[in-house]
Amino acid sequence: MANKRDLKKDINYVLGDIIEEVYVWELDNPGKDSKTGEAIIDEAIKSFDGFMTRVNDRKVENASKHFKAIRQDLEKTAKTLIDKVNSL
């Protein structure tokens, strides 16, 4: 199983790439309203904070199950955010 450091890196990379994609979209479409993109970025940042809080929780009984659940939630959140980026 991957360790906590790798999980933190994965969270950072995945959500960072989504934020970067929104910025690229905004640069490619300067005439369009960027409020939707800003909302996606805000949601990604809020998700990042939530995931980091969960990863750093030291009061879990089964760390393996806990980290597996976080990875599954990250996949769901990333898919949702990617769908939103694709609909811009």
C-alpha positions in Angstrom: 0.0 0.0 0.0 1.1 3.5 -0.7 2.0 5.7 2.1 0.5 8.9 3.4 3.0 11.1 1.5 2.1 9.5 -1.8 -1.6 10.0 -1.1 -1.0 13.7 -0.4 1.0 14.0 -3.6 -1.8 12.4 -5.6 -4.4 14.7 -4.1 -2.2 17.7 -4.9 -1.5 16.6 -8.5 -5.0 15.6 -9.4 -6.7 18.7 -8.0 -3.9 21.0 -9.2 -4.2 19.6 -12.8 -8.0 20.4 -12.7 -7.3 23.9 -11.5 -4.7 24.3 -14.2 -7.1 23.1 -16.9 -9.6 25.8 -15.8 -7.0 28.4 -16.1 -6.1 27.2 -19.6 -9.7 27.3 -20.6 -10.0 30.8 -19.3 -7.0 31.9 -21.3 -8.3 30.2 -24.5 -11.8 31.8 -24.0 -11.2 35.4 -22.9 -14.6 36.6 -24.0 -16.6 34.1 -22.0 -17.7 34.5 -18.4 -15.1 33.1 -16.0 -17.5 32.9 -13.0 -18.2 29.2 -13.7 -14.5 28.5 -13.9 -13.9 30.3 -10.6 -16.6 28.2 -9.0 -14.9 25.1 -10.1 -11.5 26.3 -8.8 -13.2 27.2 -5.4 -14.7 23.7 -5.3 -11.4 22.1 -6.0 -9.6 24.1 -3.3 -12.4 23.3 -0.8 -12.1 19.6 -1.7 -8.3 19.8 -1.4 -8.6 21.2 2.1 -11.1 18.5 3.1 -8.9 15.7 1.8 -5.9 17.0 3.6 -7.8 17.2 6.8 -9.0 13.6 6.4 -5.4 12.4 5.5 -3.9 14.0 8.5 -6.5 12.6 10.9 -4.6 10.5 13.4 -7.6 9.0 15.2 -8.5 6.4 12.7 -8.6 2.8 13.7 -7.8 1.1 10.4 -5.5 3.3 8.3 -5.6 1.1 5.3 -9.3 1.3 5.0 -9.3 5.0 5.7 -6.8 5.8 3.0 -8.6 3.5 0.5 -11.8 5.4 1.2 -10.0 8.7 0.6 -8.7 7.5 -2.7 -12.1 6.4 -3.8 -13.6 9.8 -2.8 -10.8 11.6 -4.6 -11.6 9.7 -7.8 -15.3 10.6 -7.5 -14.6 14.2 -6.8 -12.0 14.4 -9.6 -14.5 12.9 -12.1 -17.2 15.3 -11.1 -14.8 18.3 -11.4 -13.5 17.1 -14.8 -17.1 16.8 -16.1 -17.7 20.4 -15.0 -14.5 21.6 -16.7 -15.5 19.7 -19.9 -18.9 21.4 -19.9 -17.4 24.9 -19.9 
